[in-house]
Amino acid sequence: MANTSYSLGQTLLKIENVCLEYDGRPVLKNVNGEVRDIIVPGRVQGQVVGFLGPSGCGKTSLFRIIAGLDQPTSGRVTVNGFDRPVRAGEVGVVSQSYPLFEHRTVFGNLMLGARQKEKDSKVAHDKVMALLNEFGLEDKYNLYPAQLSGGQRQRCAIIQQILCSEHFLLMDEPFSGLDLLMLEKTCELITKVADMDDLNTIIVVTHDVTAACSVADHLWLMGRDSDSSGNKLPGSRIVKEYNLIERDLCWQPGIITTAPFTDFVREVKEEFRRL
């Protein structure tokens, strides 16, 4: 790579031959994927994977399997090098609606998450307050979710999942319905969360190709294989992966305004249309 040297460390998350069937109909077929620790000398560097695919290709099904919420028909997903399938709670989930308990304050919502990991209430309290400060919500701790803006609610939901699951976050369509300013702020937020710890890994499930390319270091494209006549075969898998680091298209201020980035987005969109 031209501008930044890096190496790959341990495997943080691995999808191994995941298959899923409903009533004998393949939904996912031999899905494989891997996220490894990206090591950049002299700085904290987390991982962000953009996960793209057309509607109905099984992204939601794989999303739930990665989160440990559903079990595949065969295969498995593992995290942190454990030789067992991922369990619910090990991977945080930030859904589109940013669900919070409306009858609890911001602080109350976050303490619920913190106490799932920390039995000591003072340690949990300190963690909550540290993250509220980190994300600029320290003056909102006593408000209720209905009193927050959409961006503040999103940050609160992300903090809640960080407290519950530590290093792994799945984000479902975080760019949906955002104006250009909010989209930019959301990309900055995802990068900020990833770079809080070397082991932090964020998988962003989205239809927004440009936003995914803007924030990710790797892309997964999900779709179905075709037969010799061009007919789509049953069951989706990750059909193509892109490494934006090797293409020198991430971690650089202003990279999204350059011709190579624009050409790359066009390439991904053309591939996306063929899925």
LINWOBEL-V391911 format. One line per field, one symbol per residue. ss: DSSP state (H for helix, E for strand, - for the rest). phi: phi as a letter, one per 40 degrees, with the letter a starting at -180 (. if undefined). burial: + if it has 16 or more other ideal C-beta (glycine too) atoms within 10 Angstrom, else -. A space follows every 50 residues. Layout:
ss: ???
phi: ???
burial: ???
//
This chain:
ss: ------EEEEEEEEEEEEEEEE--EEEEEEEEEEEEEEE-------EEEE EEE-----HHHHHHHH-------EEEEEE------------EEE------ ----EHHHHHHHHHHHH---HHHHHHHHHHHHHH---HHH---EHHH--H HHHHHHHHHHHHHHH--EEEEE-------HHHHHHHHHHHHHHH------ EEEEEE--HHHHHHH--EEEEEEEEE-----EEEEEEEEEEEE------- ----HHH-HHHHHHHHHHHHHHHH-
phi: .cbbcaabbcccabbbfcbabbfgbcbbbfcbaabbccbbdgacbcbbbc bbicdgchdcccdccccgcbbccagabbbfgccacdbdhcbcbbcdcfcb cccbcdcccccdccccbbccccccdcccccccccbgbccbccccdccccd ccccccccddccccbgcbbbbcfcbcgccccccccccccccccdccadcc bbbbcaccccccccbcbbbbbbabcbcccgccccgcaccabbbccccgba gbdgcccccdcdccdcccccccccc
burial: -----------+++++-+++-----++++++-+-++++------++++++ ++++--+++-++++++++---+--+++++-----++---+++++---+-+ ----+++-+++++++--+-----++-++--++--+-+--++--++--+-- +++++++++++++++++++++++++--+----+--++-+++-+++--+++ ++++++-+++++++++++++++++----------+++++--+-++--+++ +---++----+--++--+--++--+
//
